Amino acid sequence: MHQIPFCPNKDCGYHHQAPAGKWYVAAGFYPTKTFGKVQRFRCRACGTYFSTQTFSLDYFAKRTVSYLQLEVLLSSSMSIRALSRSFHASCATIQNRIDRLSRQALAVHSRVRRFAHPHEAICLDGFVSFDVSQYFPNNITLAVTADSLFVLAATHATLRRSGRTTPAQQQRMRMLSRAWSFEPRCLERSFRDLLDRLARERPPQRHSPLILITDEKKEYRRALVQHALFRHQDEAHRVVHLTVSATQPRTWYNPLFAANYMDRELRKDQAAHRRETPCICRNVANMLNRFCVYMAWHNYAKPFRIKQAHTPPLTHAQAAGIAPHHVAAARAWMFRERAFFSRLSLDPLDEKFWKRRFPTPLKISPEYLPRYALA
Ligand SMILES: [Zn+2]
């Protein structure tokens, strides 16, 4: 790293913007096994010591794993154990690098998604998988642009198991629900999470209503009519809610195509969501970190269509109207410079992902978050 971009101390005046001149001085080296001799510096304003490693994705890491390779393999249905074998690293190291990459992914998405075309219709739907065991079905509710298949937002809820059960299963469910309190009306809350973001980032505008496409779940309808987005609309600022029956064929012509497509992609590309998988999610926060990496890869790296005339192929972000130079700069930055929480202005939903605040059923202790993740 030639130029140190800013002071890492969040209370320093040079944290958000460092001056062009020499605002730091060299302060010796320290030896490391993995990275060799590392240059240290001292900030002239606050006196904080830091090094080139402070700005690296591998801050505090004792070995390197290729993040680009990890991203692609993780997004190609490889399980944590398989990744650990492939990289000759422990499962904990693999998950730690995924956690780092997921924060980079959240940072990129929070910075770049605002450049997407603001008037495309949005499909909102829940992807159903499992947390911990089949007694805890979950719902990863997604907001995806209807034509460009760009994932705008996602959230998570753990549901009660429904459907046909044997008496033994019912007894087990009663036992589990004594040990774990389910979040009431969590489907409505998760839909509200997405509406909050749409209200902030893509509000209806004159001559451009906000078009929401969902299935016929009554929870979605209830959450929408109670939401400010719906209640505060007027003649010029309209919200249109288009509902599609779940029995409609899941073809390209179905208005919910974008949500159905993401459903299929997640099912085949994420090991935790394959049918009858032994790789079932054991920790919700870890699973969601893997999901964040996948979403960033889908949005900003994966080609929008397999067969397309464009070279290099358009990504989903570009299909959603984000200029190629924004996408290229964001991708380069994602793998180059550690995202600092204090320098981002994450919305509440992104912050919840960053701080790993989605609970795992039956787990009482809070999720571990290293101190450097909150710097
Ligand atoms: Zn400083």
Boltz pocket constraint, residues with backbone or C-beta under 6 A from the ligand:
constraints:
  - pocket:
      binder: B
      contacts: [[A, 7], [A, 8], [A, 9], [A, 12], [A, 13], [A, 14], [A, 15], [A, 43], [A, 44], [A, 45], [A, 46], [A, 47], [A, 48]]
      max_distance: 6.0
